[in-house]
């Protein structure tokens, strides 16, 4: 039994050889362990400091035997796990044993035994031990990397096994009383903190010709590289270049290539990708990758070989994205082009002699990867000659044809379809770089023929399983989409030879027909892909027709009709995200390129209310469209028929085009931060158009060929276009404008004058900044110009004030008219009330009625002539006995009282008498009774 003093001090060697002293603590001492405790797994703890002191001694006889014996007892004591509190001292003992290996080989076994203990779980007595001893644990684990420098194969292999065991933790063999196992990820985390991955990478340089040890180190690094922290550490140690450069080293087992590629994959995924690519972009690494890929491509036959081959190609593809990678210099680019095309273009190169790809999944993936890397390689212009030599265009065009029936092909139908789409996509990138080869292969004719097949009703079932065939299941939309992308790429080269050839082959008419067919065939599932197809068609047509009047004439009314159809799309669909925005942009571009400048097409567009549709789109107030629409409007206004259409348009709430344009001007100025008062008047007459950006930027002297801020402002917002449109519509005769609109219109009218004044002000400021003195004549001219510009601003401001004052007066007058109307209404209401009161008085009071009757009769008599001509016949105009005080004829209908209550018209007159019913109630009609005085000429009721 050994004991230790209470003041014992432990020392731990940190990575790099530094010794750090820990604070003193009591070493647990157990004198006797009972059999029951041993059965439960209790520690037979020992004085670790004494073991350390014993190992450090060098001048005693039979010392080695005692040292080995003490280490053996240590092994027995900690056979069930290492407590975190003792870890630092145990690793110090490991370090001392390792240092003795070179002169005392017997210590190799002791060191390896301690390393085996490190593979056991770490034990903690308290929950906080993981935090308390974190630094000691990290330093101890880091020591493993330092021990790799000791030139002993067995020790190195055991260190690697120990590290691998971190990732395959096993439960302790026995439960230790008072201890519990540290978390499973604790060792891994401490390895990250201690920087173990970095020292393990550095140890690879010591193992150049030691394959077994190198494989074990790679296995350990393979496990360590699953962590982002470790990958970053490995990157700093240049792990990528060091591992990749030795990919092709001899290894009968094949583990070196497998583990190295796995580590490279992890580095690319879990550390800064750009840095890893930079490390791999050197001649040595690329030569190694090239040889490995060639060997696997030509001699790999197993499923594993094919998978590894594809992995190497993916890594190469990632490296090829770096323009500085010497892909051409190492000959890798030439070989990759050969491997990509040898199936389609026969080659006598010995590398591919007798080679043939199967339809297995790995070979299918290889073919797609080769197409993909060609797209990446072609971005490096020196590659173009290699693409020409490899006949890449011809090889890719072999896929651009309809499937031939009854022909045996090496791919399944689904695989062939996917490769076909990949080939077309690759052509879209490669063909614009190789225009001569494209034309030599009759590229336009092939694409148009393939497009015709895509449009045909031939029976064809698309599998739609790949990324490129999205949205094309059961139809040929995917093939059509990528064919049109290829055409678009070629047209936008603006190569007149290619474009002329396309037009001669009837491309314009064919594309218009395709557009119409897509409208009829589309459904909700394919809506997005159909919109993309339509957008591409319009862009191709724009590219072909721009600057060519004869081609615009071929576009003609059929083309205008499809444009109008798109412009009638429901505006709410612009927010769906399916591609309607892109389609609308393409449509506006085609108006500019395919219609403007061709008068028959312009007239037809106007006739079909195209300007109305443009203004409807402008009224949506979507900033992304405004600039383009206004540009089209400016060009259209050169047509004398346009102004009438623009002035005739009416939007919501009867808004006119002029009012809409002025509203857009105000909104634009608000966004630009132009200073205006609440009425929209000019505030700064010297700088009436200045934006907030211009205010912030200081004027600097610029070369004559550089545009100033004032000039750039013209192109960067829509104010100039609004001015141009309103100018062509005539500022004086714009309908539907409010006073606020007229105030803004004053500024728009003088836009050009204000802009010229801005430019002259900039010239004056630049002269001052450059400390130049103009001659007196020039100085006077500059003063006159600036003064005139300012006077224009003052004049406009004065005119605006007059307009606002006039409007205020008009508002007061209008208000007074309204008040007068209200007063007249009230007066009329009072007269009506008074008339009604008189009416009620007459109907409810007999005296009042009689008085009114007398007044009426008197008025009637006074209005008649006093004398009647001789022999004249007099006709009475009133009815005797009529109890009314209103002018009446022989029949009177009283509308205020229902006829059923009074017994009918004239029931109470002398002509038809009534009697009140005895039973009371409402008046009812009774039999007429003749009286003695009844007139013989009475009128029947």
HELIX and SHEET records of a PDB file:
HELIX    1   1 UNK A   35  UNK A   40  1                                   6    
HELIX    2   2 UNK A   48  UNK A   56  1                                   9    
HELIX    3   3 UNK A   63  UNK A   77  1                                  15    
HELIX    4   4 UNK A   84  UNK A   86  5                                   3    
HELIX    5   5 UNK A   87  UNK A  100  1                                  14    
HELIX    6   6 UNK A  107  UNK A  118  1                                  12    
HELIX    7   7 UNK A  129  UNK A  132  1                                   4    
HELIX    8   8 UNK A  134  UNK A  147  1                                  14    
HELIX    9   9 UNK A  153  UNK A  166  1                                  14    
HELIX   10  10 UNK A  186  UNK A  194  1                                   9    
HELIX   11  11 UNK A  196  UNK A  203  1                                   8    
HELIX   12  12 UNK A  204  UNK A  206  5                                   3    
HELIX   13  13 UNK A  211  UNK A  224  1                                  14    
HELIX   14  14 UNK A  228  UNK A  236  1                                   9    
HELIX   15  15 UNK A  239  UNK A  244  1                                   6    
HELIX   16  16 UNK A  255  UNK A  270  1                                  16    
HELIX   17  17 UNK A  273  UNK A  280  1                                   8    
HELIX   18  18 UNK A  283  UNK A  299  1                                  17    
HELIX   19  19 UNK A  303  UNK A  320  1                                  18    
HELIX   20  20 UNK A  332  UNK A  341  1                                  10    
HELIX   21  21 UNK A  361  UNK A  377  1                                  17    
HELIX   22  22 UNK A  381  UNK A  383  5                                   3    
HELIX   23  23 UNK A  384  UNK A  389  1                                   6    
HELIX   24  24 UNK A  392  UNK A  397  1                                   6    
HELIX   25  25 UNK A  413  UNK A  430  1                                  18    
HELIX   26  26 UNK A  431  UNK A  433  5                                   3    
HELIX   27  27 UNK A  435  UNK A  440  1                                   6    
HELIX   28  28 UNK A  443  UNK A  455  1                                  13    
HELIX   29  29 UNK A  477  UNK A  491  1                                  15    
HELIX   30  30 UNK A  496  UNK A  504  1                                   9    
HELIX   31  31 UNK A  507  UNK A  521  1                                  15    
HELIX   32  32 UNK A  527  UNK A  545  1                                  19    
HELIX   33  33 UNK A  549  UNK A  567  1                                  19    
HELIX   34  34 UNK A  571  UNK A  575  5                                   5    
HELIX   35  35 UNK A  580  UNK A  590  1                                  11    
HELIX   36  36 UNK A  591  UNK A  595  3                                   5    
HELIX   37  37 UNK A  599  UNK A  607  1                                   9    
HELIX   38  38 UNK A  610  UNK A  619  1                                  10    
HELIX   39  39 UNK A  623  UNK A  636  1                                  14    
HELIX   40  40 UNK A  642  UNK A  648  1                                   7    
HELIX   41  41 UNK A  652  UNK A  654  5                                   3    
HELIX   42  42 UNK A  657  UNK A  672  1                                  16    
HELIX   43  43 UNK A  692  UNK A  696  1                                   5    
HELIX   44  44 UNK A  709  UNK A  716  1                                   8    
HELIX   45  45 UNK A  719  UNK A  729  1                                  11    
HELIX   46  46 UNK A  739  UNK A  749  1                                  11    
HELIX   47  47 UNK A  751  UNK A  769  1                                  19    
HELIX   48  48 UNK A  776  UNK A  844  1                                  69    
HELIX   49  49 UNK A  846  UNK A  862  1                                  17    
HELIX   50  50 UNK A  899  UNK A  902  1                                   4    
SHEET    1   A 2 UNK A  11  UNK A  13  0                                        
SHEET    2   A 2 UNK A  19  UNK A  21 -1                                        
SHEET    1   B 3 UNK A  82  UNK A  83  0                                        
SHEET    2   B 3 UNK A 122  UNK A 124  1                                        
SHEET    3   B 3 UNK A 180  UNK A 181 -1                                        
END                                                                             
